[in-house]
């Protein structure tokens, strides 16, 4: 690691000091993207005191190695709406309280307008944007939505239309903007009908498989997300916020 990178990482971590561990108990979580990055970090912090439905596409040995009956691993390709059968069967058997929607893809490496791969765009759109709607449709049509309290969508400031001053990254920006729009709609619709809170979070520059040069450890990020979930002093429903609970423009 070069000195500039070291300084940058140090300053970034000073911005997000370690939090006192907050505890959530006796809840059933559905976590997408649960086998890697932020999803895995959240799963590790929550499984001891809660039940976790861990949704992942592949490479879930790390979940198995946690060696617990509190985690139900569901293999599901979120971009294939014909691959939701096992997930639907599991949803029917559980009263899900909180959804942590962490699954996400960046898309192809070259997203300049001349090189957009439209097949990849559609695949990423299904994962980043539409999968949460599919999951909520399954919950709703099985009359289980009354048990749901919160939906946490992990987005990105790359999806903010107002903050976009760089262009490019069409696939990623489009799909995260769509997720933001869906989140806002859910925050009105589901809150009005069922008092469900929908919160959209930009986790910042987190080190994950999608961002191996990230500056913030995923476990530290998870601490801040859990703190947001537990914060009852502020109403974050329908808000797009960062880890420090600061509002981000749509």
C-alpha positions in Angstrom: 0.0 0.0 0.0 1.4 3.4 -1.0 1.7 6.2 1.4 -1.0 8.2 -0.3 -3.4 5.3 -0.2 -2.5 4.7 3.5 -3.2 8.3 4.4 -6.5 8.3 2.5 -7.7 5.1 4.1 -6.7 6.3 7.6 -8.6 9.6 7.2 -11.6 7.7 5.8 -11.7 5.4 8.8 -11.3 8.3 11.2 -14.5 9.6 9.6 -16.2 6.4 10.6 -14.8 5.4 14.1 -15.8 2.0 15.5 -19.2 2.0 17.1 -20.3 0.3 20.3 -21.8 -3.0 19.2 -25.6 -2.6 19.0 -27.7 -5.7 19.5 -30.9 -6.7 17.6 -32.6 -9.7 19.0 -35.4 -12.1 18.1 -36.0 -10.9 14.6 -36.1 -12.8 11.3 -33.9 -11.2 8.6 -33.9 -11.8 4.9 -30.5 -10.8 3.6 -29.6 -10.7 -0.1 -26.0 -10.9 -1.1 -25.4 -12.6 2.2 -22.3 -14.5 1.2 -20.0 -11.6 0.5 -19.2 -8.0 1.3 -21.7 -6.0 3.4 -24.3 -8.8 3.3 -21.9 -11.2 4.8 -20.7 -8.7 7.4 -24.3 -8.1 8.5 -25.0 -11.8 8.6 -22.0 -12.4 10.9 -23.2 -9.6 13.3 -26.8 -10.6 13.4 -27.1 -14.4 13.3 -26.3 -15.1 17.0 -29.4 -13.4 18.2 -31.7 -13.7 15.2 -32.8 -16.0 12.4 -31.3 -15.2 9.0 -32.5 -16.2 5.6 -29.3 -15.8 3.7 -29.8 -15.4 -0.1 -26.8 -15.9 -2.3 -26.0 -16.9 -5.8 -22.9 -19.0 -5.2 -19.8 -19.3 -3.0 -21.5 -19.7 0.3 -18.9 -21.9 2.1 -18.2 -18.9 4.4 -21.9 -19.1 5.6 -21.7 -22.8 6.2 -18.5 -22.3 8.2 -20.5 -20.2 10.7 -21.9 -23.5 11.7 -25.2 -22.4 13.1 -28.9 -23.4 12.9 -29.8 -19.7 12.9 -28.9 -19.3 9.2 -31.0 -20.8 6.4 -29.0 -20.6 3.2 -31.0 -20.1 0.0 -29.3 -20.4 -3.4 -31.0 -18.0 -5.8 -29.9 -16.2 -9.0 -31.7 -13.0 -8.4 -31.5 -12.1 -12.1 -33.5 -15.2 -13.1 -37.1 -14.9 -11.9 -37.6 -18.6 -12.6 -35.0 -19.4 -9.9 -37.0 -18.1 -6.9 -38.9 -21.3 -6.0 -36.7 -22.3 -3.1 -36.7 -18.7 -1.8 -40.5 -18.5 -2.1 -41.0 -21.8 -0.2 -38.7 -20.5 2.6 -40.6 -17.2 2.7 -43.9 -19.0 3.2 -42.4 -20.8 6.3 -41.1 -17.6 8.0 -42.4 -14.3 9.3 -39.8 -11.9 7.9 -39.4 -8.7 10.0 -36.5 -6.9 8.2 -35.1 -7.1 4.7 -31.5 -6.2 4.2 -31.2 -5.9 0.4 -27.4 -6.0 -0.1 -27.1 -7.9 -3.4 -25.6 -5.8 -6.1 -23.5 -5.9 -9.3 -21.4 -3.2 -11.0 -21.8 -4.5 -14.5 -19.3 -4.9 -17.3 -16.0 -3.2 -16.9 -16.4 -0.8 -19.8 -19.6 1.1 -19.5 -18.9 4.0 -21.9 -21.9 4.6 -24.1 -20.1 3.0 -27.1 -19.6 -0.2 -25.2 -22.8 -0.8 -23.3 -23.6 -4.5 -23.2 -27.4 -4.5 -23.1 -27.7 -8.1 -22.1 -25.5 -7.3 -19.1 -27.5 -4.2 -18.4 -30.7 -6.2 -18.2 -29.1 -8.8 -15.9 -27.8 -6.1 -13.5 -31.1 -4.2 -13.6 -32.9 -7.4 -12.4 -30.4 -7.8 -9.5 -29.9 -4.2 -8.5 -33.4 -2.9 -9.0 -36.1 -5.5 -9.6 -35.2 -8.3 -7.3 -36.5 -6.4 -4.2 -39.9 -6.0 -5.9 -40.0 -9.7 -6.7 -39.2 -10.6 -3.1 -41.9 -8.2 -1.8 -44.4 -9.6 -4.3 -43.8 -13.1 -2.9 -44.2 -11.9 0.6 -47.3 -9.9 -0.2 -49.1 -12.6 -2.2 -48.6 -15.1 0.6 -50.2 -12.6 3.1 -47.0 -12.3 5.1 -46.3 -8.6 4.6 -48.0 -7.6 7.9 -45.0 -9.1 9.7 -42.5 -6.8 7.8 -41.2 -3.8 9.7 -38.3 -2.4 7.7 -36.7 -2.6 4.2 -33.1 -1.5 4.0 -31.9 -1.1 0.4 -28.1 -0.7 0.0 -27.7 1.7 -2.9 -25.0 4.1 -3.9 -24.5 7.8 -4.4 -23.6 6.7 -8.0 -27.4 6.4 -8.4 -28.0 10.1 -7.3 -29.0 12.1 -10.4 -28.2 15.4 -8.7 -24.7 14.3 -7.6 -23.7 12.9 -11.0 -20.9 15.1 -12.3 -18.7 12.4 -13.9 -21.0 10.6 -16.3 -20.1 7.1 -17.7 -20.8 3.9 -15.6 -24.2 3.8 -17.4 -25.2 0.3 -16.2 -24.4 0.9 -12.5 -25.8 4.4 -12.4 -29.1 3.5 -14.2 -29.8 0.5 -12.0 -29.0 2.2 -8.7 -31.1 5.2 -9.8 -34.0 2.8 -10.5 -33.5 1.2 -7.0 -33.7 4.6 -5.5 -36.9 5.3 -7.3 -38.4 2.0 -6.2 -37.3 2.7 -2.6 -39.1 6.0 -2.6 -42.2 4.5 -4.0 -42.2 1.6 -1.4 -41.7 4.2 1.4 -45.0 5.8 0.4 -47.0 2.8 -0.6 -46.0 0.2 2.0 -45.8 2.8 4.8 -49.4 4.0 4.1 -50.8 0.5 4.0 -48.7 -1.5 6.5 -46.5 1.1 8.4 -43.4 -0.5 6.8 -40.3 1.8 6.7 -38.1 1.8 3.6 -34.6 3.2 4.0 -32.0 3.7 1.3 -28.4 3.7 2.3 -25.2 4.7 0.5 -22.5 2.8 2.4 -19.7 4.8 0.9 -16.3 3.5 -0.2 -16.5 0.0 1.3 -14.0 -2.8 0.5 -15.9 -5.6 -1.1 -15.5 -8.1 -3.9 -17.0 -5.5 -6.2 -14.7 -2.7 -4.9 -11.4 -4.3 -3.8 -9.8 -0.9 -3.4 -12.4 0.3 -0.9 -11.3 2.2 2.1 -13.8 1.1 4.8 -14.0 -2.4 6.2 -17.3 -4.1 5.6 -17.6 -5.1 9.2 -17.4 -1.4 10.3 -20.0 -0.5 7.7 -22.3 -3.2 9.1 -22.0 -1.6 12.5 -23.3 1.7 11.1 -26.2 0.0 9.2 -27.3 -1.8 12.4 -27.2 1.5 14.2 -29.5 3.1 11.6 -31.9 0.1 11.9 -32.1 0.7 15.7 -32.4 4.5 15.6 -35.9 5.3 16.6 -35.3 8.9 17.2 -35.3 9.8 13.5 -37.7 8.9 10.8 -35.6 7.7 7.9 -38.6 6.3 5.9 -38.3 7.5 2.3 -34.9 9.0 2.9 -31.6 8.4 1.0 -28.8 8.6 3.6 -25.2 7.8 4.2 -23.7 5.9 7.1 -23.6 9.1 9.2 -27.4 9.5 8.7 -26.9 12.5 6.4 -29.4 13.0 3.7 -28.3 12.4 0.1 -30.2 14.0 -2.8 -32.0 11.7 -5.1 
